[in-house]
Every structure is written in structure tokens, then in C-alpha cells.
Amino acid sequence: MESEIECNPNELIKVFTQAETKEIENQWMKVFAKNKQGFNTKSYKWHIFSGNGFPSIDGDEAQKEYDKRKETTYIVMGNEGELAILTNQKPNSYNYKDYNVFPVNMAWNMAFTHEEGWLGPYFAYHPNYKVLNKENEKLIEKEHQKEEAKNKGWL
């Protein structure tokens, strides 16, 4: 299965197991689709955004917001139960038509759709975004400090 994954840039840290992927999906649904009734999220998770079941921005504005994001790692989760992956590079393409990208703590989510240009992409913030984003900023700072220490020969 790992050889079938085409994520650009291709900096895979981990391919999650089926059980881990299901748990990530369950956590994602609890955050972004807890009010999923009537939105057909079984077909496409992004229906929660296109149907206004969860606040999001779409189209070019969503892409601009996604482009601003900088995290230490990203989870990429396909729509069809494909194995989720962890990468340290923000993906700009993936070989599945419908997928979500988000940091491990799900502070935000970018949903790419096969309907892009008509429906999507969609960018959404976690209800506790401010707190979660501060956590992510601390992780980024820690990574910068590690890199600086490496460059100085301290590690």
C-alpha cells in the first residue's frame, strides 16, 4: 500500500495502520462533523463544509489560508478509507481525489475535493483553534531551536 501513495512533496514519516487511520478519522469526525446529520459525510467528508454544517471558507480564500499554514507535521487522510499518512512537508497534491490535510492536533483542516473549482477546497478552524495553534507554534519554535543547535554543532 505504501508504494501506491503519491504525496507531493513526498516526505513520508509514517503510513498509519488501518486501525490508526480509523481512529484518526473518528477523531476528525468528532471535531469537524459532529453535526453530520443530513450532510452525507459517508460519501464525502467535505459535504459537512459544502452544506454549511461546519463553518469554513472555500475556493481561493481557502487556498490562501492553507498556504499560510506552517506546521512541523501534517496528517493526510483520504476520503475512501485509504491509509492516512504523516508527513513533515505540507502537501500540495495527493493521488486521491478527495482528501483532508491537518496538523496532528487538528487545529485546522483543509479539504480538497474532486469538485474543485465548483465545490472546494474548504478550509476550517477547530473550535479551539487559538489554544491549539499556540501549541503548534511552540512545536515550531522547538524545531527551530533544535535546528539552530545542530547548525552550531551542539547536537
N, C-alpha and C positions, 0 to 999 in steps of 0.2 A: 504494500500500500504506500509506503514512504516514497518509492520511486515514482509513483503517479502524481505526487504533489508538486505542483509548479507554482511557486510563490515568488514574486519579484519585489524587492531583491531577495535572493534565496539564501538567507542566513538562518536556517532552522536550528533551534536549540533543542526542541523536543517535539515529537509526534505523540500526542496523548493517546492512551488506550481507548477502546470503545467505552469502558466504564467511566474513565476520567472525562471523556468527551460528553457523555450523558450527564454527568454531574455538573459540568460547566454549562451545558445547555439548560439544565434545571435551574441553576443559579441565575442565568441570564433571563429566563422566563419570569422568575420571581421579581427581578428588578424592572425589566422593560415591558413585560407582558402579563403582569398580574391581573389586569383588567381585560383579558383577551377575549371574553365572551363576544361572539358576533364578528370577530375580525379574521377568521380563517387563518390563524397562525400555523396550523398544521401544514397547509400548502406552502406558505411563505411567511417566515417570521416577520419580515418587513411590513406585512399588512397592518401590524399594530401601529406603524408610523403613517402609512399612506391613508389609513382610516381614521387618523387623529385619536387613536386610543392611548397614545403616549406622546407628550409634546416633543416635537422635533423640527428641525429646519431641513429644507430639501434643495435639490438641484445644485446650482453653482455656489450658493451660500453654504450648503453642507460641505461641499468640496473645499471651500476656502477655510472653513473651521477645522476640517480634518487636516489640511495642510499645515495648520499652526501647531498641531499636537506634536509633542516630543516626549517620549517615554523611554524607559530602559528596556522594556519588553512589551510585546503585543501578542494577544491571542487572536488567531484567525479561526473562525468557526463557520463551516459551510451550512447551508440550509437543509440538505438532504441526509443528515446523519453522518457525513464524512468525518473522518478523524480530525479533530481540532489540532492546531499546531501552535507552538510558541516560537516567536522569532524576536531578535533584537533589532530588527530593521522594520520601519513602518512599511507595510506592503502597499504597492501601487497597482498590483494586479495579482490575480489568483486564477487557477484553472477551473474553478467552479463559478457558475453564473451568478449565484446568489450567496452572499457571504457577509459576515459581520467581523469587524475589527474593533478590538477594545483592549485597554490595559488590564492586567490581571485583576485589579480591584474593581473593574467595570465603572470607573469614574465617568466614562463617556462611551458612546458606541457609534460606529459608522456602518451603516447597512448599504451594501452595494447590491443592485438589483439587475435582473436581466431586462428590465423595462427602462433602464437608464436613458435619460433624455425625455422620457414621458413621465415615469414614476421613479423618483430617486435620483441620486442616492439620498439617504437620510442620515442626519447627524442628531444625536440625542445626548443630553446630560443626565447622569444619575441624579435622583432626588437629593442625595448628599454630596453632590459634586464638589463643593468648596472644601469640605473636610478631606475627601478622597484625593482631590487634586493636590492639596498640601502634602499628603503622604507621598504622592508621586514626585513632587518637586524635591522632597527630601532624598528620595532614592536617586534622582538625577544628580543632585549635589554630591551624594556619597560616591557615585560612579566617577564624577569629575575629580573628586579628591583622590580616589584610587588611581586614576589615570595620571594625575599630576605626580603622585608618589612614585609610580612606575617610571615615569619620564625622568625623575630625579634619581632613580636607582635605589629608592628606599624599599621597594618590594621585589 
